[in-house]
Amino acid sequence: MSASTSLKTPRTALELQRIVVSKLGWVGCGIALLLVIAPLLDIVGVVTINGLSAFSVQLFTKNTGGTTNGLLNAMEGTVVITLFAMLIAVPIGIGAGIHLSEYGRDRLSSTIRFLSDVLTGTPSIVLGYFSYIVFIIGFGWGFSLAAAAITLAILIVPYLARITELALQQVPNSMREAAYALGATDSKVVFKVVLPAASAGVITGTLLGLAISVGETAPLIYTAGWSDFTWTSRTRIPTLWPMPRPSSSCSWCSPSTSACASS
């Protein structure tokens, strides 16, 4: 006991200072963490308490009426716009990824990769405003499902292309060489060997594109607009395909309204 005690040396003033500073640093980090988490917990608590009181069956069965009623039209619009956007983006994005991975060795492919990286970093509100200028004003489509779906597809395609390319590049070249040795053509090698082997990564990219499509709202402000009605062929917003600009004889509004007056 005396030997172990004699081996222990007293801490120097510098060591004690370091310990005190370390403890104060941990306390400061804890206080900073509480300052960040407290507002978040407050927001979640208020939304949960007030949301549970308004949660009912009509939330999923009635359309929005101002700030009341349900969210049926919003949920239906999300499903319809996302469906059409994915139908446009998935074939183009996966096809571009296949080309970049299997045949992209020229300058054009390098340019496509560069532009894809640029588009992934472009704010969605900028793309929405661009689509508003081109589709809504330039082509005269008006707020429509086509404009919204094309805008979201343009936003999704770069992600699908790059993720598909990276997933296909993870497939060993020996699998390609074995397929070619058996007499397989380029298309069979890609669609029968390489693409199934990289299906997990391709599906991951597709799900990421789906999440981006569902979560984006800024581009839809400029392309799809807003409506308190569900999607039918008789409503003005949203429409499936572009409709002509309203005139004084339009059936969905009177000439005195702002929509007709602006035309």
Residue pairs with C-beta under 8 A, 6 or more apart in sequence:
11 19
58 69
58 70
59 70
59 71
60 70
60 71
60 72
60 75
61 70
61 72
62 69
62 70
62 72
63 69
63 70
63 72
63 73
63 228
63 229
63 230
64 70
64 71
64 72
64 73
64 74
64 228
65 228
66 228
72 230
73 227
73 228
73 229
73 230
73 231
76 230
76 231
77 224
77 227
77 231
77 238
78 214
80 145
80 231
80 238
81 145
81 148
81 149
81 152
81 213
81 220
81 224
81 238
82 152
82 210
82 213
82 214
84 145
84 146
84 149
85 148
85 149
85 150
85 152
85 153
85 156
85 213
86 153
86 156
86 206
86 209
86 210
86 213
87 149
88 149
88 150
88 153
89 152
89 153
89 156
89 157
89 160
89 209
89 213
90 160
90 206
90 209
92 153
92 157
92 160
93 156
93 157
93 158
93 159
93 160
93 161
93 164
93 205
93 209
94 160
94 161
94 164
94 202
94 206
96 112
96 116
96 157
96 160
96 161
96 164
97 160
97 161
97 162
97 163
97 164
97 165
97 167
97 168
97 202
97 205
98 164
98 168
98 190
98 195
99 109
100 109
100 112
100 113
100 161
100 165
101 164
101 165
101 168
101 169
101 194
102 168
102 186
102 190
102 194
103 109
104 110
104 112
104 113
104 165
112 161
113 162
113 165
115 158
116 157
116 158
116 161
116 162
117 158
117 162
119 154
119 155
119 157
119 158
120 158
120 159
120 162
123 218
124 155
124 216
124 218
124 219
125 218
125 219
127 151
127 154
127 155
127 219
128 151
128 218
128 219
128 220
128 221
128 222
128 223
129 222
131 147
131 150
131 151
131 154
131 219
131 222
131 223
132 222
132 223
135 141
135 144
135 146
135 147
135 150
135 151
135 223
135 242
136 142
136 143
136 147
136 222
136 223
139 242
140 242
140 244
140 245
141 147
141 242
141 243
142 236
142 239
142 242
142 243
142 244
142 245
142 246
143 223
143 224
143 225
143 236
143 237
143 238
143 239
144 223
144 224
144 237
144 238
144 239
144 240
144 241
144 242
144 243
145 224
145 231
145 238
145 239
145 240
145 241
146 239
146 240
146 241
146 242
147 223
147 224
147 242
148 219
148 220
148 223
148 224
148 238
151 219
151 220
151 222
151 223
152 212
152 213
152 216
152 219
152 220
155 212
155 213
155 216
155 219
156 209
156 212
156 213
159 205
159 208
159 209
159 212
160 205
160 206
160 209
163 201
163 202
163 204
163 205
163 208
164 198
164 201
164 202
164 205
166 201
167 198
167 200
167 201
167 202
167 204
167 205
168 194
168 195
168 198
168 201
168 202
170 198
170 201
171 193
171 194
171 197
171 198
175 193
175 194
175 197
176 189
176 193
176 194
179 188
179 189
179 192
179 193
180 189
184 192
184 193
195 202
224 237
224 238
225 237
225 238
226 237
227 235
227 236
227 237
227 238
229 235
229 237
231 238
231 240
233 239
233 240
235 252
236 243
236 246
236 252
236 253
236 259
245 263
246 252
246 253
246 259
246 260
246 263
247 260
247 263
248 255
248 260
248 263
250 260
253 259
253 260
254 260
255 261
